[in-house]
Amino acid sequence: MAGEVLLVLNAGSSSLKFSVFDAAPGRNADLLAKGQVEGIGSRPRLLASRNGAGTAVDLPPAAAPEAGHESALNHAVDWLRAQFQGATLAAVGHRVVHGGAEYAQPVRVDDEVLRRLEAYCILAPLHQPNNLAAIKAVRQRLPALPQVACFDTAFHRRHPAVADRFALPEALYAEGVRRYGFHGLSYEYILHTLPGVAPALAKKRLVVAHLGSGASMCAVRDGQSVDSTMGFTALDGLPMGTRCGAIDPGVLLYLIKAKGMDADAVERLLYQDSGLRGLSGVSNDVRDLLASDAPGARLALDCFVYRASRELGGLAAVMGGIDALIFTAGIGEKSAEIRRRICQAAAWLGLELDDRANEAGAPCITRPGSRVSAWVIPTNEERMIALHTMALMRQETAGAA
C-alpha cells in the first residue's frame, strides 16, 4: 500500500494498543488496522487485525523489564511494516493522560515537552509513565518521526474557576494543585460524533458517563466541559475497577498515622486494591460481579450505581438541569443491567427507560416523550487522537508554506 498512514499508540502498564489510520490528504482518518501487544513484562503476545484478517503471535520477553515497551513497539512496527509496504508513516499520535495546567491542546513532542510531562508521572502513576515510555521507544527507533501528545485533561481546561478549585491556599493552586478532570479524549469523541447520532442534543445540557475499568462522568453544556467527577488525579469520583474514587482525606491521614502505612503502601491501596475489587473481594470486572452470588459482589455493584446516581444529580445541578444522559466505554456500552439501574435511579429527573431498547443496546434507550433522554454511544479515543494529530500536522505544514 502506498500513501501516508498515521500510527496511534495507547500505552498501558502491561499492554500497548495501536491503530493505523489513513492520513492521505483529503481523507478523514479511516481505520486501516488495529492491534495490541499484551502481557508486556511477563508473557508478551501480539494480537492484530487488518481487513478482517487477524493474527496472534507469542513473543519473546524483553531482555530487561524496563525495555518492555520498547520491545513491544518493535514487534508492532515490524508487523505494520509487513502490512503496509510502500506506505509512509507520517506521524505518531499518543494518548497522554495528564497534561497539567500547561497543555490545553495537542502538542508536538520535543525534549522540553517530554521533560514537562514527566513531572506529572506522580499524579497519574498507572498511566503517565507508560504513555511516556511509548514516546521514548518511538524516539529510540525513529528519532526523526513527528510525535504528537493528546491529553485526557485538555478537554476540561476551560472549566469555570469554581469547578477547578480545592478549598486550599492560593499558593497551592498556583503550583498546580487543582481539579483537572480526565477521559477528555473520550468525551471529545462523543461530542464529535453526536451531531450524526442526535443532532438536537449537540448544544444541550448533557451528562456523559464514561464507565469502564476507569470511570468518570462529565457535565457538558453547549459542547463545553462544565465539571467532572475526576479531579487532581484519576483517583477521584466514582469507584472504579481497582481505584477507590472519592474518599475523605482524613482516611489517608488515619492510614498513615494509625496504621503506619507509607506513601507507597497508600498509593498501592488506592490505585490497585480498592474500588470494585476491594469492595467485593471477588473481582474488579463488572461481568464477574453480575454473575456472582457473593454478598460482596452485590455490595460493590450497589455502591457503583449509588455513586453514579449521586454524581449524576450533582452534575445536573451545576448545569441547572439535564437534557440527556449518554453512556459510553466498556461498562456503559455493554452492560444493559448497569444502565438500567442507573436510569431507574434517575427517574426523578424525568428519565423514562425503554427496557427493550436498553437490552438491545439501541442508540436511544428511553421512551418517546421522556423529559430526559438516555443514549448509548460507543467511544473511540484512538480516532480522536488521529484527528487531533492530523489537524496539528496539517496546521504545521500550512504555517511553513
C-alpha positions in Angstrom: 0.0 0.0 0.0 1.3 3.4 -1.0 0.4 6.7 0.6 0.6 8.2 4.1 -0.5 6.5 7.3 -0.8 7.6 10.9 0.0 5.5 13.9 -1.8 6.0 17.2 -0.4 4.4 20.4 -2.2 4.0 23.7 0.3 2.5 26.2 -0.8 0.9 29.5 1.2 -0.8 32.2 1.2 -4.2 30.5 -0.2 -3.5 27.0 0.5 -1.3 24.0 -2.6 -0.7 21.9 -2.0 0.6 18.3 -4.2 1.7 15.4 -3.3 2.7 11.9 -5.3 5.4 10.1 -5.3 6.7 6.5 -3.5 10.0 6.7 -3.6 10.8 2.9 -4.7 14.4 2.1 -8.5 14.7 1.8 -9.1 11.6 3.9 -10.9 11.5 7.2 -8.8 9.2 9.3 -10.2 5.9 8.1 -9.1 3.0 10.3 -6.8 0.6 8.4 -5.6 -1.8 11.1 -5.5 -2.2 14.8 -4.0 -4.4 17.5 -2.1 -4.6 20.7 0.8 -6.2 22.4 -0.4 -7.6 25.7 1.4 -9.2 28.6 4.4 -6.7 28.5 6.9 -7.7 31.2 5.6 -11.2 31.5 4.3 -13.2 28.5 4.0 -10.8 25.6 1.6 -11.6 22.8 0.8 -9.7 19.6 -2.8 -9.5 18.6 -3.5 -7.6 15.4 -6.0 -7.4 12.5 -6.4 -5.8 9.1 -9.3 -6.1 6.7 -10.9 -8.6 8.9 -7.9 -10.9 9.0 -6.4 -11.4 12.4 -3.1 -12.7 13.8 -1.9 -13.8 17.2 1.7 -14.4 17.9 3.5 -15.2 21.2 6.6 -13.0 21.5 9.9 -13.5 23.3 10.1 -11.5 26.5 12.3 -8.4 26.6 15.8 -8.8 27.9 15.0 -6.5 30.8 11.6 -5.3 32.3 12.4 -1.7 31.6 12.8 -2.5 27.9 9.3 -4.0 27.7 7.6 -1.1 25.9 10.4 -0.6 23.5 10.4 -4.3 22.7 6.6 -4.3 22.2 6.8 -1.3 19.9 9.5 -3.0 17.8 7.3 -6.0 17.3 4.3 -3.8 16.5 6.3 -1.8 14.0 7.7 -5.0 12.3 4.1 -6.3 11.8 3.0 -2.9 10.5 5.8 -2.7 8.0 4.9 -6.1 6.6 1.3 -5.0 6.3 1.9 -1.5 4.8 4.8 -1.9 2.5 5.4 1.2 0.5 3.4 3.4 2.8 4.9 6.5 4.5 4.4 6.8 8.3 3.6 10.5 8.6 3.4 10.8 12.4 2.6 9.0 15.7 -0.2 10.3 18.0 -0.2 9.3 21.6 -2.7 9.3 24.4 -1.1 11.1 27.4 -3.3 11.1 30.4 -2.0 14.2 32.2 -1.2 17.5 30.6 -1.4 19.6 33.7 -2.3 23.2 33.6 0.2 23.8 30.7 -1.4 21.9 27.8 -4.9 22.6 26.7 -4.3 21.4 23.1 -2.4 18.6 21.4 1.3 19.4 21.1 4.3 18.2 19.1 6.7 16.3 21.5 10.2 17.6 21.9 12.8 17.3 24.7 11.2 20.2 26.7 7.6 18.9 26.3 8.8 15.4 27.4 10.6 16.8 30.4 7.5 18.7 31.5 5.2 15.7 31.1 7.5 13.6 33.2 6.7 15.9 36.1 3.1 14.6 36.0 4.0 10.9 36.5 3.4 11.3 40.2 -0.2 12.4 39.5 -1.0 9.5 37.2 1.3 6.6 38.2 -0.8 4.0 36.4 -0.8 5.8 33.1 1.7 8.6 32.6 5.0 6.6 32.9 3.7 4.1 30.3 2.4 6.8 28.0 5.8 8.4 28.0 7.6 5.1 27.7 5.9 4.6 24.3 7.0 8.1 23.2 10.6 7.3 24.2 10.5 4.0 22.4 9.4 5.6 19.2 12.2 8.3 19.6 14.7 5.5 20.1 13.7 3.7 16.9 12.5 6.5 14.7 14.1 9.7 16.1 13.0 12.0 13.2 9.4 10.9 13.1 7.0 13.6 14.4 5.1 12.6 17.5 2.0 14.4 19.0 0.8 14.1 22.6 -3.0 14.3 23.0 -4.2 14.8 26.6 -7.1 13.4 28.6 -7.0 16.6 30.7 -7.2 19.1 27.8 -10.9 19.0 27.3 -11.6 20.2 30.8 -9.1 23.2 30.8 -11.9 25.7 30.4 -13.8 24.7 33.5 -15.2 27.7 35.5 -12.8 28.6 38.3 -15.2 27.3 41.0 -15.0 23.8 39.4 -11.2 23.9 39.4 -10.6 24.9 43.0 -10.0 23.0 46.1 -10.5 24.9 49.4 -6.8 25.2 49.8 -4.4 28.2 50.0 -3.9 30.1 46.7 -0.2 29.2 46.6 -1.0 25.5 46.1 -3.4 26.4 43.3 -0.7 28.4 41.6 1.6 25.4 41.9 -0.9 23.3 40.0 -2.9 21.7 42.8 -6.4 21.9 41.2 -9.1 19.8 39.6 -8.2 18.8 36.1 -10.6 16.1 35.0 -9.8 13.1 32.8 -11.2 10.9 30.0 -11.3 14.1 27.9 -10.4 12.3 24.6 -13.4 10.0 25.1 -15.7 13.0 25.9 -14.4 14.8 22.9 -15.2 11.9 20.6 -18.7 11.6 21.9 -19.3 15.3 21.1 -17.6 14.9 17.7 -20.0 12.1 16.8 -23.1 13.4 18.5 -24.3 15.6 15.6 -24.6 12.4 13.4 -26.5 10.5 16.1 -28.7 13.0 17.9 -28.1 16.5 16.3 -30.7 18.2 18.6 -28.5 17.4 21.6 -25.3 18.9 20.4 -25.8 22.2 22.2 -27.9 20.9 25.1 -27.1 20.0 28.8 -25.5 16.6 28.8 -24.0 14.2 31.4 -21.6 11.8 29.7 -20.9 8.7 31.7 -17.6 7.1 30.7 -18.0 3.8 32.6 -15.1 1.3 32.3 -12.3 0.0 34.4 -11.5 3.6 34.9 -14.8 5.6 35.3 -15.9 9.2 35.3 -18.8 11.4 34.5 -18.7 14.8 32.9 -21.2 17.7 32.7 -21.2 19.2 29.2 -23.2 22.3 28.3 -23.1 23.9 24.8 -20.3 21.5 23.8 -18.0 22.6 26.7 -16.9 20.7 29.8 -18.5 22.3 32.9 -17.4 19.9 35.6 -16.2 16.3 36.0 -16.1 13.7 38.8 -12.4 13.3 38.5 -10.1 16.0 39.9 -6.4 16.3 40.6 -5.7 12.7 39.8 -7.6 9.8 38.1 -8.5 8.5 41.6 -11.4 10.9 42.3 -15.1 10.5 41.8 -16.7 7.1 41.1 -15.4 3.8 42.5 -13.6 2.1 39.6 -12.2 -1.4 38.9 -9.4 -1.1 41.3 -9.4 2.6 42.2 -11.2 4.0 45.3 -12.9 7.0 43.9 -13.8 9.9 46.2 -12.5 9.5 49.7 -12.4 11.5 52.9 -8.8 12.8 53.1 -9.0 12.0 56.8 -8.9 8.3 55.9 -5.5 8.9 54.3 -4.2 10.6 57.5 -5.6 7.7 59.5 -3.8 5.1 57.3 -0.5 7.0 57.7 -0.7 7.8 61.4 -2.6 4.9 62.9 -1.8 2.1 60.5 1.8 3.2 59.8 1.4 3.0 56.1 4.0 4.8 53.9 3.2 6.7 50.7 3.9 3.7 48.5 1.6 1.5 50.5 -1.2 4.1 50.4 -0.7 4.5 46.7 -0.9 0.8 46.1 -4.1 0.5 48.2 -5.9 3.4 46.5 -4.9 2.5 42.9 -4.7 -1.3 42.9 -6.6 -2.8 45.8 -9.7 -0.7 46.2 -12.7 0.1 44.0 -14.9 -2.9 42.9 -12.1 -5.3 43.7 -11.7 -4.0 47.2 -15.4 -3.8 47.9 -16.3 -7.2 46.5 -13.3 -9.3 47.4 -14.2 -11.1 44.2 -13.2 -9.2 41.1 -12.7 -5.8 39.5 -14.7 -6.8 36.5 -18.4 -5.9 36.4 -19.2 -9.0 34.3 -17.8 -11.3 37.1 -19.7 -9.3 39.7 -23.0 -9.6 37.9 -22.6 -13.3 37.6 -21.6 -13.8 41.3 -23.9 -14.5 44.2 -21.4 -13.3 46.7 -22.7 -10.6 49.1 -19.5 -8.6 48.3 -20.2 -8.6 44.6 -23.7 -7.2 45.2 -22.4 -4.6 47.5 -19.8 -3.5 45.0 -22.3 -3.0 42.2 -24.8 -1.3 44.6 -22.1 1.2 45.6 -21.1 1.8 42.0 -24.7 2.5 40.9 -25.3 4.6 44.0 -22.2 6.8 43.4 -23.0 7.2 39.7 -26.6 8.2 40.6 -25.4 10.7 43.2 -22.8 12.2 40.8 -25.5 12.5 38.1 -27.6 14.6 40.4 -24.7 16.8 41.3 -23.6 17.3 37.7 -27.2 18.1 36.6 -27.4 20.7 39.4 -24.3 22.6 38.2 -25.9 23.0 34.8 -29.3 24.0 36.1 -30.8 20.7 34.7 -30.1 18.0 32.3 -31.4 17.2 28.8 -29.7 13.8 28.1 -27.5 11.1 29.8 -25.0 9.4 27.5 -23.4 6.1 28.4 -20.1 5.1 26.9 -16.9 3.0 27.4 -16.8 -0.7 28.3 -19.5 -0.9 31.0 -21.5 1.9 29.6 -21.7 0.4 26.2 -22.0 -3.3 27.1 -23.8 -3.6 30.4 -27.6 -3.2 30.0 -28.0 -4.1 33.7 -25.8 -1.3 35.0 -27.5 1.2 32.6 -30.9 0.0 33.8 -30.1 0.5 37.4 -28.6 4.0 36.9 -31.6 5.0 34.7 -34.1 3.8 37.3 -32.3 5.8 39.9 -32.6 8.8 37.6 -36.4 8.6 37.2 -36.8 11.6 39.4 -35.1 13.7 36.7 -37.8 12.7 34.2 -35.9 9.8 32.6 -38.2 7.0 31.4 -36.2 3.9 30.4 -37.3 1.8 27.4 -36.3 -1.7 28.7 -36.4 -3.3 25.2 -34.2 -0.6 23.7 -31.8 -0.8 26.6 -31.5 -4.6 26.3 -30.8 -4.3 22.6 -28.2 -1.6 23.1 -30.1 0.8 20.9 -28.7 4.3 20.5 -31.6 5.8 22.4 -32.8 3.8 25.4 -35.6 6.0 26.7 -39.3 6.1 25.8 -40.6 8.7 23.3 -41.6 11.7 25.3 -39.1 11.1 28.1 -38.2 14.5 29.5 -34.6 13.4 29.8 -33.3 11.1 27.1 -30.6 8.4 27.6 -28.2 7.2 24.9 -25.6 4.6 24.3 -22.8 5.9 22.1 -19.5 4.0 21.6 -16.4 6.0 22.2 -13.2 5.9 20.1 -10.3 7.6 21.8 -7.8 6.4 19.1 -9.7 8.0 16.3 -9.9 11.3 18.3 -6.2 11.1 18.7 -5.8 10.5 15.0 -8.0 13.5 14.1 -6.0 15.8 16.5 -2.7 14.6 15.2 -3.6 15.1 11.6 -5.0 18.5 12.3 -1.8 19.6 14.1 0.5 18.2 11.3 -1.6 20.0 8.6 -1.5 23.2 10.6 2.3 23.0 10.8 2.5 22.3 7.1 0.3 25.2 6.3 2.3 27.5 8.6 5.5 26.5 6.9 4.2 27.2 3.4 
